[in-house]
Amino acid sequence: MLLYVFIRGSMGLRRYILTRIGLTLPMIFILASLVFFIMRVLPGDPVRSALGPRGTAEQVEHMRQTLGLDKPLIVQYGIFLKDIITLNFGNSMVGGHRPIIDEMSERFPATIELIVPASALALSIGIIGGAVAASKRKAVADYSLRVYSVVIYSLPIFWFGLMLQLLFGIQLNLLPVAGRIDPIVRTTLHPVTNLYVIDSLISGNWPALWSAIQHLVLPTVTLGLILSGVFVRMTRINVIETLQADYIAAARARGIRERVVVYGHALKNAMIPVITLIGLQVAILLAGAVLTETIFNWPGMGGYLVQRISTRDYTAVQSVIAMFALLVALISLAVDMIYSLLDPRVRY
């Protein structure tokens, strides 16, 4: 689709797309470089941490050679950049020394399955709540939603997740508090995409679908509600500004109902800055996923990162962080592309 837009679009749109791509590449390079050098200035020896106190000098030296840590720093840096480009992150230092790309490919679908519904929940509450607050400005609904947005966004994710676990999992016994699917049901599911909800639908495995949805509810609500606060405030501000435009006054003068004016005209144009905010929230979303996955024992990238940090898996940690940085940069680029299609003014 992006290639089609680039070919069929105007010269201004093409110039804008090329400019954004040109700015994204140095950003990825800087982020990857920061990951590389920060990991190497941290205290401690990752090789000795991985081998433990019983590791012999020969084993330590062999692992250093295997990881390329015996080479000069500039050579290590060049190898790291090449591996980022080719997505060849090497093998993990612990847990069987499996290829890191294989471990991430097993965990990444779980993170996607958590982030997508959490984002949908945050956007739904944020956009609808912001539009209602703007249409009821200085009324009880407006003040209530503004208080909600401040309070919910200020709550620590780990505390909010624990409270939901205590209430719905322990006290009411309605929802599971950990894991991604019931272990017994998991044996009947044959993954195709490793997205359990989609795999359950493909195979028609309804017990697995119900179990996957149940396990998904609390992590999704935790992450989605926390992020909804900022979208409520942003949508409210932009809808209020849009309602003061001349074309809105003209629509009201023609006798168009207020509901149509707010939700049919003002909200559509107010969504343009909110789309930019979605790209900016990706980093927060990934950071929140790390905490959420840890609390709910969710086997995604966030939980994998925490696990590898605790075991001082040097190569896995820098690979996951670099992948997160690459993902944030690419999503920011995609958001810029969508923004340019919705608002032609940004192309010039």
C-alpha positions in Angstrom: 0.0 0.0 0.0 2.8 2.4 0.9 4.5 1.6 -2.4 1.3 2.3 -4.3 0.8 5.6 -2.5 4.4 6.5 -3.3 4.1 5.8 -7.0 0.6 7.3 -7.5 1.0 10.1 -5.0 1.9 13.7 -5.6 5.5 15.0 -5.8 5.0 16.6 -2.4 3.9 13.3 -0.9 6.8 11.4 -2.4 9.3 14.0 -1.1 7.8 13.8 2.4 8.0 9.9 2.4 11.6 9.9 1.3 12.4 12.6 3.9 10.8 10.5 6.7 12.6 7.4 5.6 15.9 9.3 5.5 15.4 10.5 9.0 14.3 7.1 10.3 17.5 5.3 9.2 19.9 7.5 11.3 17.5 7.2 14.2 17.7 3.4 14.1 21.4 3.6 13.8 21.7 5.9 16.8 19.4 3.7 18.9 21.3 0.5 18.0 24.6 2.2 18.8 23.3 3.4 22.2 22.2 -0.2 23.0 25.7 -1.5 22.0 27.8 0.9 24.0 25.5 1.0 27.1 25.6 -2.8 27.4 29.4 -2.7 27.3 29.8 -0.1 30.0 27.6 -1.8 32.5 29.5 -3.2 35.5 30.1 -7.0 35.7 31.3 -9.7 33.4 28.4 -11.3 31.5 30.5 -14.3 30.5 31.4 -15.2 34.1 27.8 -14.5 35.1 26.5 -16.9 32.5 29.0 -19.7 33.4 28.7 -19.2 37.2 31.4 -19.7 39.8 32.3 -23.1 38.5 33.2 -21.9 35.1 36.9 -22.6 34.3 39.2 -20.2 32.6 39.1 -22.3 29.4 35.3 -22.2 29.4 35.4 -18.4 29.9 37.8 -17.9 27.1 35.9 -20.2 24.8 32.6 -18.3 25.4 34.4 -15.0 24.8 35.7 -16.3 21.4 32.2 -17.7 20.5 30.5 -14.3 21.3 33.3 -12.3 19.7 34.1 -10.5 22.9 37.8 -11.1 22.4 37.8 -8.9 19.4 38.5 -5.1 19.5 35.5 -2.9 20.4 35.2 -1.4 16.9 35.2 -4.8 15.3 32.4 -5.9 17.8 30.5 -2.8 16.9 30.7 -3.6 13.1 29.6 -7.2 13.7 26.7 -5.9 15.9 25.4 -3.5 13.2 25.7 -6.3 10.5 23.7 -8.6 12.8 21.0 -5.9 13.3 20.6 -5.5 9.5 20.5 -9.3 8.9 18.5 -10.0 12.1 21.1 -12.5 13.1 21.5 -12.0 16.8 23.6 -15.1 17.6 22.9 -17.6 20.3 21.8 -17.0 23.9 24.3 -17.4 26.6 22.1 -19.5 28.9 19.2 -21.9 28.5 20.6 -24.3 25.9 22.4 -21.6 23.8 19.5 -21.5 21.3 19.4 -18.9 18.4 18.0 -15.7 19.9 15.9 -15.0 16.8 14.2 -18.4 17.4 13.4 -17.5 21.0 12.1 -14.0 20.0 10.0 -15.5 17.2 8.3 -17.7 19.8 7.7 -14.9 22.2 6.9 -12.0 19.9 3.4 -13.3 19.0 2.4 -13.3 22.6 3.4 -9.7 23.0 1.5 -8.8 19.8 -1.6 -10.6 21.1 -1.4 -8.5 24.3 -0.5 -5.1 22.7 -3.2 -5.1 19.9 -6.3 -5.5 22.2 -4.8 -3.2 24.8 -4.3 -0.5 22.2 -7.8 -1.0 20.9 -9.2 -0.7 24.4 -7.1 2.4 25.1 -8.1 4.1 21.9 -11.8 3.2 22.2 -12.0 4.6 25.8 -9.8 7.6 25.0 -11.5 8.7 21.8 -15.1 8.2 23.0 -14.3 9.6 26.5 -12.5 12.6 25.0 -15.4 13.3 22.6 -18.0 13.1 25.4 -15.9 15.3 27.6 -15.5 17.9 24.9 -19.3 17.9 24.0 -20.2 18.2 27.7 -17.6 20.8 28.5 -17.6 22.2 32.1 -20.4 19.7 32.9 -20.2 16.8 35.4 -19.3 14.3 32.6 -16.4 16.5 31.6 -15.0 16.9 35.1 -15.4 13.2 35.8 -13.6 12.1 32.6 -10.8 14.6 33.2 -10.3 13.3 36.7 -10.4 9.7 35.4 -7.7 10.5 32.8 -5.3 12.0 35.3 -5.8 9.3 38.0 -5.7 6.3 35.7 -2.6 7.5 33.9 -0.8 8.1 37.2 -1.4 4.6 38.5 1.7 2.4 38.5 1.0 -0.5 36.1 2.4 -3.2 38.5 0.2 -2.0 41.3 -2.9 -1.7 39.1 -2.3 -5.2 37.7 -1.9 -6.7 41.2 -5.1 -5.1 42.4 -7.0 -6.6 39.4 -5.5 -9.9 40.2 -6.6 -9.7 43.8 -10.1 -8.6 43.0 -11.0 -10.7 39.9 -8.7 -13.6 40.4 -8.5 -14.2 44.1 -11.5 -12.6 45.7 -14.1 -13.2 42.9 -12.4 -16.1 41.3 -13.6 -15.0 37.9 -10.5 -14.8 35.8 -7.1 -16.5 35.7 -4.2 -14.4 37.1 -1.2 -15.8 35.2 -0.2 -17.5 32.0 -1.5 -17.3 28.5 -3.7 -20.4 28.3 -4.7 -23.3 30.5 -2.0 -25.9 30.3 -4.4 -28.8 29.7 -6.2 -27.0 26.9 -2.8 -26.0 25.4 -2.0 -29.6 24.6 -5.1 -29.7 22.3 -4.0 -26.6 20.4 -1.7 -26.8 17.4 -0.2 -23.4 16.8 0.1 -22.0 13.3 0.7 -18.3 14.0 1.5 -18.7 17.7 -1.4 -16.2 18.2 -3.6 -18.4 20.4 -6.8 -16.6 19.7 -6.3 -16.8 15.9 -5.0 -20.3 16.1 -8.1 -21.4 18.1 -10.4 -19.8 15.5 -8.5 -21.4 12.6 -8.8 -24.9 14.1 -12.2 -24.4 15.6 -10.9 -25.2 19.1 -13.5 -23.4 21.1 -12.3 -24.5 24.6 -8.8 -23.1 23.7 -10.4 -19.9 22.4 -12.3 -19.4 25.6 -9.3 -20.1 27.7 -7.1 -17.8 25.7 -9.6 -14.9 26.0 -10.0 -15.4 29.7 -6.2 -15.3 30.2 -6.1 -12.2 28.0 -8.7 -10.1 29.8 -6.7 -8.9 32.9 -3.4 -8.1 31.2 -5.3 -6.3 28.4 -7.5 -4.3 30.9 -4.4 -3.4 32.9 -2.4 -2.0 30.0 -5.3 -0.6 28.1 -6.9 1.4 30.9 -3.6 2.9 32.0 -2.9 4.2 28.5 -6.5 5.4 27.9 -6.0 8.4 30.2 -3.6 10.3 27.8 -5.9 9.6 24.8 -8.9 11.0 26.7 -7.1 14.3 27.4 -5.6 14.6 23.9 -9.0 13.9 22.2 -10.8 16.3 24.4 -8.4 19.2 23.7 -8.5 18.7 20.0 -12.3 18.3 19.8 -12.7 21.5 21.8 -10.4 23.4 19.4 -12.2 21.9 16.4 -15.6 22.9 17.7 -14.5 26.5 17.6 -13.7 26.4 13.9 -15.8 28.4 11.4 -17.2 25.4 9.5 -18.5 24.0 12.8 -20.3 27.3 13.5 -21.7 27.1 9.9 -22.9 23.5 10.5 -24.7 24.6 13.7 -26.3 27.5 11.9 -27.7 25.2 9.3 -29.5 23.3 12.1 -27.4 20.2 12.1 -27.9 18.2 15.3 -25.2 18.7 17.9 -24.4 15.0 18.0 -23.7 15.0 14.3 -21.6 18.1 14.6 -19.5 16.6 17.4 -19.1 13.0 16.3 -19.6 13.4 12.5 -17.5 16.5 11.8 -15.4 17.7 14.8 -14.2 14.3 15.9 -13.0 13.2 12.5 -10.7 16.3 12.1 -9.6 16.1 15.7 -8.3 12.6 15.2 -5.3 13.8 13.1 -3.1 14.8 16.1 -4.3 11.7 18.0 -2.8 9.5 15.3 0.6 11.1 15.9 0.2 10.4 19.6 -0.4 6.7 18.9 3.1 6.5 17.4 4.6 8.3 20.4 2.9 5.9 22.8 4.4 2.8 21.2 7.5 3.1 23.4 5.3 3.5 26.5 3.2 0.6 25.4 6.3 -1.7 25.1 7.6 -0.5 28.4 4.2 -1.2 30.0 4.1 -4.6 28.3 7.3 -5.5 30.1 5.7 -4.8 33.5 2.4 -6.3 32.6 3.9 -9.5 31.2 6.0 -9.8 34.4 3.0 -9.4 36.7 0.8 -11.9 34.8 3.6 -14.3 33.9 2.8 -13.6 30.2 5.3 -15.4 28.0 6.1 -12.5 25.7 9.0 -10.3 24.8 8.8 -8.3 28.0 8.9 -11.3 30.2 11.7 -12.7 28.1 13.7 -9.5 28.6 13.3 -9.5 32.4 14.3 -13.2 32.5 17.4 -12.6 30.5 18.4 -9.6 32.5 18.1 -11.6 35.7 20.4 -14.3 34.2 22.8 -11.7 32.7 22.3 -13.0 29.2 24.4 -10.4 27.5 23.5 -11.1 23.8 19.8 -11.7 24.4 19.3 -8.4 26.3 21.0 -6.2 23.7 19.1 -8.0 20.9 15.7 -7.5 22.5 16.3 -3.9 23.3 17.6 -3.3 19.8 14.5 -5.1 18.4 12.3 -2.8 20.5 14.1 0.3 19.3 13.7 -0.9 15.7 10.0 -1.6 16.2 9.4 1.9 17.7 11.2 3.5 14.8 9.3 1.6 12.1 5.9 2.3 13.8 6.7 6.0 14.1 7.5 6.0 10.4 4.2 4.2 9.6 2.3 6.8 11.7 4.0 9.6 9.8 3.0 8.1 6.5 -0.7 7.8 7.6 -0.5 11.4 9.0 0.7 12.6 5.6 -2.2 10.9 3.8 -4.8 12.4 6.2 -3.4 15.9 6.4 -1.8 17.2 3.1 -0.4 20.2 4.9 2.4 18.2 6.5 3.9 17.4 3.1 5.1 20.9 2.4 
